[in-house]
Amino acid sequence: MKKDLKKKEKTEELTILLKKVQADFENYKKRVEKEKSEFTQFASQELIKKLLPLLDSFQLALSHDGNHEEFKKGVELIYSQLWQTLESEGLKQIDALDKPFDPFFHEALMQEESEKPENTVIEELQKGFMLKDNVVRPTKVKIAKKKKEEKK
């Protein structure tokens, strides 16, 4: 009888402990989700702060009506500022020209006969980018294929 009572008490004790652990785990999951959401919001806010000067530059460039040279310089300045901002966040262009085709970094859209080795990138159709070590967008490329032998 005493043995059964001890087993029952131990079972109740373990059940209570299990419920506490489950509640703690649920609270942990909620806290992690909240922190993740706050981090994402903070990261977005920081990027927006860095991009605001670009909006100012666009507004300034658009206010120069009539002078095409000034407008062009304004757009070039905006491009430069945008590129510097994105680079500071870890964005890099994928250099593809004259390199062997690599499906991890390139997307082949066309092939063309060429003197260059087969599967060499001979033209970049759209730039590709990496953020840190992750491909954000592969470079869209045209690759070389062997020239067909002419029959005589």
C-alpha positions as a printed Julia matrix, in Angstrom:
152×3 Matrix{Float64}:
  0.0    0.0     0.0
  2.78   2.41    0.95
  4.61   1.48   -2.23
  1.58   2.34   -4.37
  1.16   5.65   -2.54
  4.82   6.55   -3.16
  4.47   5.67   -6.85
  1.36   7.81   -7.12
  3.09  10.75   -5.39
  6.13  10.37   -7.65
  3.88  10.23  -10.74
  2.06  13.4    -9.63
  5.38  15.12   -8.91
  6.73  14.2   -12.34
  3.47  15.27  -14.02
  3.67  18.7   -12.34
  7.33  19.0   -13.35
  6.5   18.05  -16.94
  3.75  20.67  -17.09
  6.19  23.32  -15.79
  8.77  22.34  -18.4
  6.13  22.48  -21.14
  4.99  25.93  -19.98
  8.6   27.16  -19.82
  9.23  25.85  -23.33
  6.11  27.57  -24.7
  7.19  30.83  -23.05
 10.67  30.4   -24.54
  9.23  29.89  -28.04
  7.09  33.03  -27.68
 10.06  35.07  -26.44
 12.28  33.89  -29.3
  9.56  34.73  -31.86
  9.12  38.2   -30.34
 12.89  38.83  -30.36
 13.11  37.65  -33.96
 10.3   40.0   -34.96
 11.93  42.92  -33.13
 15.3   42.18  -34.73
 13.75  42.09  -38.21
 11.99  45.38  -37.56
 15.22  46.95  -36.26
 17.22  45.69  -39.25
 14.61  47.1   -41.65
 14.63  50.41  -39.82
 18.42  50.66  -40.06
 18.34  49.95  -43.8
 15.6   52.54  -44.29
 17.7   55.12  -42.43
 20.58  54.41  -44.8
 18.34  54.72  -47.86
 16.7   58.02  -46.88
 19.59  60.14  -48.25
 18.96  58.48  -51.61
 15.39  59.73  -51.57
 16.75  63.21  -50.89
 19.15  62.86  -53.83
 16.36  61.67  -56.14
 14.25  64.65  -55.13
 17.16  67.0   -55.8
 17.92  65.4   -59.19
 14.28  65.63  -60.22
 14.15  69.31  -59.28
 16.78  70.15  -61.97
 14.49  70.53  -64.93
 15.88  71.44  -68.3
 19.58  70.7   -67.75
 20.17  67.13  -68.91
 23.82  67.09  -67.85
 22.95  68.03  -64.25
 20.16  65.45  -64.26
 22.58  62.77  -65.48
 25.11  63.7   -62.79
 22.33  63.53  -60.19
 21.28  60.05  -61.29
 24.94  58.9   -61.29
 25.31  60.27  -57.75
 22.19  58.41  -56.62
 23.45  55.18  -58.19
 26.78  55.61  -56.42
 25.12  56.3   -53.07
 22.78  53.34  -53.45
 25.62  51.02  -54.38
 27.73  52.2   -51.41
 24.78  51.68  -49.05
 24.14  48.16  -50.34
 27.86  47.32  -50.25
 28.01  48.44  -46.62
 25.28  45.87  -45.93
 27.42  43.13  -47.51
 26.11  43.11  -51.09
 28.63  42.14  -53.8
 28.32  41.78  -57.56
 29.0   38.35  -58.99
 31.73  38.66  -61.61
 30.89  36.2   -64.37
 32.43  37.44  -67.62
 35.08  35.08  -69.06
 34.61  32.63  -66.18
 33.38  29.04  -66.46
 29.62  28.68  -66.13
 28.66  27.8   -62.55
 24.97  27.01  -61.91
 25.34  28.14  -58.29
 26.15  31.69  -59.42
 24.9   31.92  -63.02
 21.68  31.35  -64.92
 22.3   30.5   -68.58
 19.74  32.15  -70.85
 21.51  31.76  -74.18
 24.34  29.93  -75.94
 26.39  31.25  -78.81
 29.16  29.77  -80.89
 32.46  31.25  -79.82
 36.22  30.88  -79.97
 36.23  30.8   -76.17
 36.16  27.46  -74.33
 32.79  25.76  -74.15
 30.6   26.85  -71.2
 32.56  30.06  -70.67
 30.45  33.11  -69.86
 30.74  35.41  -72.87
 28.15  38.02  -71.89
 26.37  39.14  -68.73
 22.74  39.86  -69.55
 21.81  40.88  -66.01
 24.13  41.35  -63.04
 23.93  38.87  -60.19
 24.46  39.66  -56.53
 25.51  37.99  -53.29
 24.65  39.12  -49.78
 27.45  37.95  -47.56
 27.83  34.31  -48.72
 24.33  33.85  -50.15
 23.32  34.33  -53.77
 20.51  36.91  -53.84
 20.17  36.79  -57.62
 22.28  34.72  -60.03
 23.92  36.48  -62.97
 21.93  35.9   -66.17
 24.46  34.97  -68.81
 25.16  33.92  -72.37
 27.63  31.05  -72.57
 29.98  29.84  -75.29
 29.43  26.68  -77.25
 31.75  25.02  -79.74
 31.71  26.29  -83.28
 30.3   23.81  -85.72
 32.81  22.36  -88.13
 32.19  23.54  -91.66
 31.86  20.7   -94.18
 33.98  20.97  -97.33
